[in-house]
Every structure is written in structure tokens, then in C-alpha cells.
Amino acid sequence: ILWSVDPEDWKKPGSSVVTSRLVSGAAPGAILLVHDIHSASVDAMPATVDKLLARGFQFVTVTQLIAMDDKG
């Protein structure tokens, strides 16, 4: 599976930048790349999830995403 949003968290930009990049890059069907080995990425997750949910996004598994794509 390829991702469509790379916040470049491996460059260690800080959690607020990771959140900003993920939220601004999100679109229907997007796959967000986040490395759990970087503390800033882990720290960015609560705000990122809250902001994406507030914008009406939902989180699904890859299997669910593929099934949605097959229907559309």
C-alpha cells in the first residue's frame, strides 16, 4: 500500500508541524504515513485525529478503504 500524505516526520520537524502537514494533506481516500518510531509523530496523533474527525473524516482499515473504492 502506498501512502498519499507524507508529513516528512523523519526530518523531526516537531509535533505541530507533523499535525499541520497531515491535516492539510488529508483528502477522501488518503493514506497518511506516520512513523511511530519518532516521538513527535506519536505526540502529534491526538491533535491530528481530533482535527481530522472535526473535518468529517473517518478512519478505516486498508481493507475497508479498498471495499469503498470498489463500490464507487
QUIUR-V151449 format. One record per residue. N is the residue number from 0. RES is the residue in one small letter. OMEGA is omega as a letter, one per 40 degrees, with the letter a starting at -180 (* if undefined). NEAR is the number of other ideal C-beta (glycine too) atoms within 8 Angstrom. Layout:
n=<N/N>
res=<RES/RES>
omega=<OMEGA/OMEGA>
near=<NEAR/NEAR>
This chain:
n=<0/1/2/3/4/5/6/7/8/9/10/11/12/13/14/15/16/17/18/19/20/21/22/23/24/25/26/27/28/29/30/31/32/33/34/35/36/37/38/39/40/41/42/43/44/45/46/47/48/49/50/51/52/53/54/55/56/57/58/59/60/61/62/63/64/65/66/67/68/69/70/71>
res=<i/l/w/s/v/d/p/e/d/w/k/k/p/g/s/s/v/v/t/s/r/l/v/s/g/a/a/p/g/a/i/l/l/v/h/d/i/h/s/a/s/v/d/a/m/p/a/t/v/d/k/l/l/a/r/g/f/q/f/v/t/v/t/q/l/i/a/m/d/d/k/g>
omega=<i/i/i/i/i/a/a/a/i/i/i/a/a/a/a/i/i/i/a/a/i/a/a/i/a/i/i/i/a/i/a/i/i/a/a/i/i/a/i/i/i/i/a/a/a/a/i/a/i/a/i/i/i/i/i/i/i/a/a/i/i/i/i/i/i/i/i/a/i/a/a/*>
near=<4/4/8/9/12/6/15/7/14/6/5/7/10/7/10/8/10/16/12/8/12/15/11/6/12/11/6/4/8/9/11/11/9/11/8/6/4/10/5/13/15/8/8/16/9/7/10/12/9/8/10/12/9/6/8/5/8/5/5/7/5/8/6/8/11/8/8/10/8/6/5/4>
